[in-house]
Amino acid sequence: MAYPDPYPRPAPDPFIRRWLFITACIAALMLLWQFLPAIEAWFSPREAAERTVTARGDLAAEEKATIELFEESRASVVYITTAQLVRDVWTRNVFSMPRGTGSGFVWDDAGHVVTNFHVIQGASEATVKLADGRDYQAALVGTSPAHDIAVLKIGVGFKRPPAVPVGTSADLKVGQKVFAIGNPFGLDWTLTTGIVSALDRSLPGEAGGPAIDHLIQTDAAINPGNSGGPLLDSAGRLIGINTAIYSPSGASAGIGFAVPVDTVMRVVPQLIKTGKYIRPALGIEVDEQLNQRLLALTGSKGVFVLRVTPGSAAHKAGLAGVEVTPQGIVPGDRIIDVDGKATDDVAKLLARLDDRKVGDVVVLSVERAGKSREVRVELQPGN
């Protein structure tokens, strides 16, 4: 006679069975994953098939031209590092502190190097590195802050680097290709390409100084460190000095500016000869704020002459400034244009004069008391 089991085993829970099944599947998958490389190696061929190199063919003509331009121009571009001498207030020792980097280019066989004024501004010393790796301490020759141009000189005794070929900027056309070589972010001898995006742009000067006019706008990538480097045309000729960018982020946003080579050709020889740029002047005093007030009162355009320097070119030509009479202030001559080009404000007048040189004769269209006339003035050295 069979007796019932006093301790019967409970029936397996369906949930526990499912959990055990899932756990077993996971364990199996983990083992499979662990041994998968060995399984693949077992079934794969014992030797990997060798890859063959696909023939590229000839470079495109445009690529060849760009490569040739860079190889021929690279040696004319330099890398500039600046430092500032600092005196320790406790030890009184003087030491050199790195300040910044920039670019430049060889101007002539005498070792003159052209760069931006803001690259060396505030520096106590500058080192110029050539493309072949040689370093030279540079001497400052001259600066023109109004044009953001500076000239340095290095003593290259042998294996002189070639001077960059000089072109023209007056005949530039929007859309033509340009090439920029420089040292952006310290990445030396970098080439970027683009086109002329616009011409005759103006940027405000530093610390309220005169505006920099006639700038070339380009979409070639220009970043910090490119300043002072050359902007070249497709023939490898210098057409400008890369000087500024418009960028909310501080990096290239496709809007860069370059000082045109026609301005460089006018300024650099003076800096080499005298150490400073002497701007051509009329011998008059003008003021933009007062000029705007007078224009608003009279409802006219142009630049009012506030004062004429006695004995100046303007004085000899018969120009007259503002007069103070018992009846009130009488406006002086108002310059409407220079050589047929309008002068809507003081900045534009200075730009028109800066296109010429000392000794040139300009024709001014002036108006006073409703009467217009033309005046010929020989430009004199400015302050």
C-alpha positions as CSV (number, residue, x, y, z in Angstrom):
1,M,0.0,0.0,0.0
2,A,1.5,3.3,-1.1
3,Y,1.5,6.2,1.3
4,P,1.2,9.8,0.0
5,D,4.4,11.9,0.2
6,P,4.1,14.0,3.4
7,Y,6.2,16.7,1.8
8,P,5.0,17.1,-1.7
9,R,7.2,19.2,-4.1
10,P,5.4,22.3,-5.4
11,A,4.8,22.5,-9.1
12,P,7.3,24.7,-10.9
13,D,6.2,28.3,-11.3
14,P,5.8,29.3,-14.9
15,F,7.5,32.7,-14.2
16,I,10.6,30.9,-12.8
17,R,10.7,28.7,-15.9
18,R,10.6,31.7,-18.2
19,W,13.3,33.4,-16.2
20,L,15.6,30.4,-16.3
21,F,15.0,30.1,-20.0
22,I,15.9,33.7,-20.6
23,T,19.0,33.4,-18.4
24,A,20.2,30.4,-20.3
25,C,19.7,32.2,-23.7
26,I,21.7,35.2,-22.4
27,A,24.5,33.0,-21.2
28,A,24.6,31.2,-24.6
29,L,24.7,34.5,-26.4
30,M,27.5,35.7,-24.2
31,L,29.5,32.6,-24.9
32,L,28.9,33.0,-28.6
33,W,30.0,36.6,-28.5
34,Q,33.2,35.6,-26.6
35,F,34.1,33.0,-29.1
36,L,32.9,34.8,-32.2
37,P,36.4,36.1,-33.3
38,A,37.7,32.5,-33.1
39,I,34.8,31.2,-35.1
40,E,35.3,33.9,-37.7
41,A,39.0,33.2,-37.9
42,W,38.3,29.4,-38.3
43,F,36.0,29.9,-41.3
44,S,37.8,32.9,-42.9
45,P,40.6,32.4,-45.4
46,R,44.0,31.8,-43.9
47,E,45.5,34.8,-45.9
48,A,43.9,38.1,-46.5
49,A,43.6,39.2,-50.1
50,E,46.1,41.9,-51.1
51,R,44.7,45.3,-52.2
52,T,46.0,46.9,-55.3
53,V,46.6,50.6,-55.6
54,T,44.2,52.3,-58.1
55,A,46.1,54.6,-60.5
56,R,45.2,58.2,-60.0
57,G,46.1,59.7,-63.3
58,D,47.3,63.2,-64.0
59,L,46.4,66.1,-61.7
60,A,43.9,68.6,-63.0
61,A,45.4,71.6,-64.6
62,E,44.0,73.9,-61.9
63,E,45.5,71.6,-59.2
64,K,48.9,71.7,-60.9
65,A,48.7,75.5,-61.1
66,T,47.8,75.9,-57.4
67,I,50.6,73.5,-56.3
68,E,53.1,75.4,-58.5
69,L,52.0,78.7,-57.1
70,F,52.4,77.6,-53.5
71,E,55.8,76.0,-54.1
72,E,57.1,79.1,-55.8
73,S,55.7,81.5,-53.2
74,R,56.3,79.6,-50.0
75,A,59.9,80.8,-49.6
76,S,58.8,84.4,-49.8
77,V,56.5,84.1,-46.8
78,V,57.8,84.3,-43.2
79,Y,56.6,83.4,-39.7
80,I,56.8,86.2,-37.2
81,T,56.8,85.7,-33.4
82,T,56.8,88.6,-31.0
83,A,57.7,89.0,-27.4
84,Q,57.6,91.7,-24.8
85,L,60.3,92.5,-22.3
86,V,59.0,92.4,-18.7
87,R,60.8,93.5,-15.5
88,D,60.1,91.5,-12.3
89,V,59.2,94.0,-9.6
90,W,60.9,92.0,-6.9
91,T,64.1,90.8,-8.5
92,R,64.4,93.6,-11.1
93,N,65.3,91.0,-13.6
94,V,64.2,91.5,-17.2
95,F,62.8,88.5,-19.1
96,S,61.1,88.0,-22.5
97,M,57.4,87.0,-22.5
98,P,55.9,85.6,-25.7
99,R,53.3,87.9,-27.1
100,G,51.9,86.6,-30.3
101,T,52.4,85.3,-33.8
102,G,51.7,86.5,-37.3
103,S,52.8,86.4,-40.9
104,G,54.8,88.5,-43.3
105,F,56.6,88.4,-46.6
106,V,60.0,89.3,-48.1
107,W,59.9,92.7,-49.8
108,D,63.3,93.0,-51.4
109,D,66.9,91.6,-51.5
110,A,67.9,94.0,-48.7
111,G,66.1,91.8,-46.1
112,H,63.0,94.0,-45.6
113,V,60.0,92.2,-44.4
114,V,56.4,93.6,-44.6
115,T,53.7,92.7,-42.2
116,N,50.8,94.3,-40.4
117,F,51.3,97.0,-37.8
118,H,49.0,95.2,-35.3
119,V,51.2,92.1,-35.5
120,I,54.2,93.9,-33.9
121,Q,52.3,96.6,-32.0
122,G,53.3,96.7,-28.3
123,A,56.1,94.1,-28.8
124,S,59.7,94.7,-27.7
125,E,61.2,92.2,-30.1
126,A,60.3,90.1,-33.1
127,T,61.8,86.9,-34.6
128,V,61.4,86.2,-38.3
129,K,61.5,82.5,-39.3
130,L,62.1,81.7,-43.0
131,A,60.6,78.8,-44.8
132,D,64.0,76.9,-44.7
133,G,63.9,77.0,-40.9
134,R,66.4,79.8,-40.3
135,D,65.5,82.3,-37.5
136,Y,66.5,86.0,-37.4
137,Q,66.0,88.8,-34.9
138,A,64.2,91.6,-36.7
139,A,64.8,95.3,-36.4
140,L,61.8,97.7,-36.8
141,V,62.2,100.0,-39.8
142,G,59.0,101.9,-39.8
143,T,55.2,101.7,-39.3
144,S,52.0,103.3,-40.6
145,P,49.2,102.6,-38.2
146,A,46.8,104.4,-40.5
147,H,47.3,101.6,-43.1
148,D,48.1,98.8,-40.7
149,I,51.5,98.3,-42.3
150,A,54.9,97.7,-40.7
151,V,58.4,97.1,-42.2
152,L,61.0,95.0,-40.4
153,K,64.5,94.1,-41.5
154,I,66.6,90.9,-41.1
155,G,70.2,90.5,-41.8
156,V,70.3,87.6,-44.3
157,G,73.9,87.3,-45.4
158,F,73.5,84.3,-47.8
159,K,70.8,82.2,-49.5
160,R,68.6,85.3,-49.5
161,P,64.9,84.3,-49.7
162,P,63.2,85.6,-52.9
163,A,61.0,88.7,-52.8
164,V,57.4,88.2,-53.5
165,P,56.4,89.4,-57.0
166,V,54.4,92.6,-56.9
167,G,51.1,93.0,-58.8
168,T,48.4,95.7,-59.0
169,S,45.1,96.0,-57.3
170,A,43.4,98.8,-59.3
171,D,42.4,96.3,-62.0
172,L,41.1,93.6,-59.7
173,K,37.7,92.2,-60.5
174,V,35.1,90.6,-58.2
175,G,35.1,86.9,-58.7
176,Q,38.8,86.3,-59.7
177,K,40.7,83.7,-57.7
178,V,43.0,84.6,-54.9
179,F,45.4,82.7,-52.7
180,A,46.5,83.4,-49.1
181,I,49.6,82.0,-47.5
182,G,50.3,82.5,-43.7
183,N,50.5,80.9,-40.3
184,P,47.0,80.6,-38.9
185,F,46.9,79.6,-35.2
186,G,50.7,78.9,-35.5
187,L,50.2,76.3,-38.2
188,D,53.0,77.5,-40.4
189,W,52.9,78.0,-44.2
190,T,49.2,77.3,-44.7
191,L,47.6,77.8,-48.1
192,T,43.9,78.8,-48.5
193,T,42.1,79.8,-51.6
194,G,39.0,81.9,-52.5
195,I,37.9,84.7,-54.7
196,V,37.7,88.5,-54.5
197,S,34.3,89.0,-52.8
198,A,34.2,92.8,-53.0
199,L,36.3,95.8,-53.5
200,D,36.8,99.2,-51.9
201,R,35.7,98.2,-48.4
202,S,36.5,100.4,-45.3
203,L,37.2,99.4,-41.7
204,P,37.3,101.7,-38.7
205,G,40.8,102.4,-37.4
206,E,42.1,101.3,-34.0
207,A,41.2,103.5,-31.0
208,G,39.2,106.0,-33.1
209,G,42.0,106.4,-35.6
210,P,41.3,107.1,-39.3
211,A,39.6,104.4,-41.2
212,I,41.5,101.9,-43.4
213,D,40.1,102.4,-46.9
214,H,40.1,100.6,-50.3
215,L,40.3,97.1,-48.7
216,I,39.9,94.0,-50.7
217,Q,37.2,91.6,-49.3
218,T,37.8,87.9,-49.9
219,D,36.3,84.6,-48.8
220,A,39.7,82.8,-48.6
221,A,40.0,81.5,-45.1
222,I,41.9,84.0,-43.0
223,N,42.4,83.3,-39.3
224,P,44.4,84.8,-36.4
225,G,48.0,84.3,-37.4
226,N,47.3,85.0,-41.1
227,S,47.7,88.7,-40.5
228,G,50.5,90.3,-42.4
229,G,50.7,87.4,-45.0
230,P,50.4,87.9,-48.7
231,L,47.2,87.7,-50.8
232,L,48.2,86.5,-54.2
233,D,46.5,86.4,-57.6
234,S,46.6,83.4,-59.9
235,A,49.9,84.5,-61.3
236,G,51.5,84.4,-57.8
237,R,51.7,88.2,-57.6
238,L,51.1,90.2,-54.5
239,I,47.8,92.0,-54.6
240,G,47.2,92.7,-50.9
241,I,48.2,92.1,-47.2
242,N,45.8,90.0,-45.2
243,T,44.9,92.3,-42.3
244,A,41.5,91.6,-40.7
245,I,38.5,89.3,-40.6
246,Y,34.8,89.8,-39.7
247,S,33.9,87.0,-37.4
248,P,31.7,86.9,-34.3
249,S,33.6,83.7,-33.2
250,G,37.1,85.0,-33.8
251,A,37.7,82.4,-36.5
252,S,37.2,82.6,-40.3
253,A,33.6,83.3,-41.3
254,G,34.4,83.7,-45.0
255,I,34.8,87.5,-44.7
256,G,38.4,88.6,-44.8
257,F,40.0,91.9,-45.7
258,A,43.4,92.8,-47.3
259,V,45.2,96.1,-47.7
260,P,45.5,96.5,-51.5
261,V,49.0,96.3,-53.0
262,D,48.6,99.8,-54.6
263,T,48.5,101.2,-51.1
264,V,51.4,99.0,-50.0
265,M,53.5,100.3,-53.0
266,R,52.8,103.9,-51.9
267,V,53.5,103.4,-48.2
268,V,56.3,100.8,-47.9
269,P,59.0,102.7,-49.9
270,Q,58.4,105.7,-47.6
271,L,58.7,103.6,-44.5
272,I,62.0,102.1,-45.7
273,K,63.3,105.6,-46.6
274,T,62.2,107.7,-43.7
275,G,60.7,105.3,-41.1
276,K,57.3,106.9,-41.2
277,Y,54.6,107.6,-43.7
278,I,53.9,111.2,-44.4
279,R,50.3,111.7,-45.5
280,P,49.6,114.2,-48.2
281,A,47.5,117.1,-46.9
282,L,45.8,120.3,-47.9
283,G,46.8,122.4,-44.8
284,I,43.3,122.6,-43.4
285,E,41.6,121.6,-40.1
286,V,38.4,119.5,-40.2
287,D,36.4,117.7,-37.6
288,E,33.9,115.0,-38.3
289,Q,31.5,115.8,-35.4
290,L,31.4,119.5,-36.2
291,N,31.1,118.7,-39.8
292,Q,28.0,116.6,-39.2
293,R,26.4,119.4,-37.2
294,L,27.1,121.9,-40.0
295,L,25.8,119.5,-42.6
296,A,22.6,119.0,-40.6
297,L,22.1,122.7,-40.2
298,T,22.6,123.5,-43.9
299,G,21.1,120.3,-45.3
300,S,24.1,119.8,-47.6
301,K,26.9,117.2,-48.2
302,G,30.6,117.5,-48.2
303,V,33.3,118.6,-45.7
304,F,33.4,122.0,-44.2
305,V,36.8,123.7,-43.8
306,L,37.0,124.8,-40.1
307,R,40.4,126.5,-40.3
308,V,43.1,127.1,-42.9
309,T,46.7,127.0,-41.7
310,P,48.4,130.2,-42.6
311,G,51.0,129.7,-45.4
312,S,49.7,126.3,-46.2
313,A,48.8,125.0,-49.7
314,A,45.1,125.6,-49.0
315,H,45.8,129.2,-47.9
316,K,47.7,129.8,-51.1
317,A,44.9,128.4,-53.1
318,G,42.4,130.7,-51.4
319,L,40.4,128.3,-49.3
320,A,38.7,129.9,-46.2
321,G,37.5,128.4,-42.9
322,V,34.7,129.2,-40.5
323,E,34.4,132.9,-39.6
324,V,33.0,134.2,-36.3
325,T,31.2,137.5,-36.8
326,P,28.9,139.7,-34.6
327,Q,26.0,138.2,-36.5
328,G,27.1,134.6,-35.7
329,I,29.2,131.8,-37.2
330,V,29.6,131.9,-41.0
331,P,30.5,128.5,-42.4
332,G,33.7,128.2,-44.4
333,D,34.3,126.5,-47.8
334,R,32.7,123.2,-48.2
335,I,34.7,120.6,-50.2
336,I,32.3,118.6,-52.4
337,D,34.7,116.4,-54.3
338,V,38.3,115.8,-55.0
339,D,39.2,115.2,-58.7
340,G,35.6,114.5,-59.5
341,K,35.2,112.0,-56.7
342,A,32.6,112.8,-54.0
343,T,33.7,113.5,-50.4
344,D,30.6,112.9,-48.3
345,D,32.5,113.0,-45.0
346,V,35.9,113.6,-43.4
347,A,37.0,110.0,-43.7
348,K,36.3,110.0,-47.5
349,L,38.2,113.2,-47.9
350,L,41.2,111.8,-46.2
351,A,41.0,108.6,-48.3
352,R,40.8,110.7,-51.5
353,L,44.0,112.6,-50.5
354,D,45.7,109.4,-49.4
355,D,45.4,108.0,-52.9
356,R,47.8,110.7,-54.0
357,K,51.3,111.7,-52.9
358,V,53.0,114.9,-51.7
359,G,53.5,117.3,-54.5
360,D,50.6,116.1,-56.6
361,V,48.0,118.8,-57.6
362,V,44.4,118.0,-56.9
363,V,41.3,119.8,-58.1
364,L,38.8,120.6,-55.4
365,S,35.1,121.4,-56.1
366,V,34.2,123.8,-53.2
367,E,31.1,125.8,-52.4
368,R,30.7,128.9,-50.2
369,A,27.6,131.0,-49.7
370,G,25.8,129.2,-52.5
371,K,28.6,129.8,-55.1
372,S,30.6,126.9,-56.5
373,R,34.1,127.0,-57.8
374,E,37.1,124.8,-58.6
375,V,40.4,125.2,-56.7
376,R,43.8,123.6,-57.6
377,V,45.9,122.7,-54.6
378,E,49.4,121.2,-54.5
379,L,49.4,118.6,-51.7
380,Q,51.9,119.3,-48.8
381,P,53.3,117.0,-46.2
382,G,50.8,116.4,-43.4
383,N,51.4,115.9,-39.7
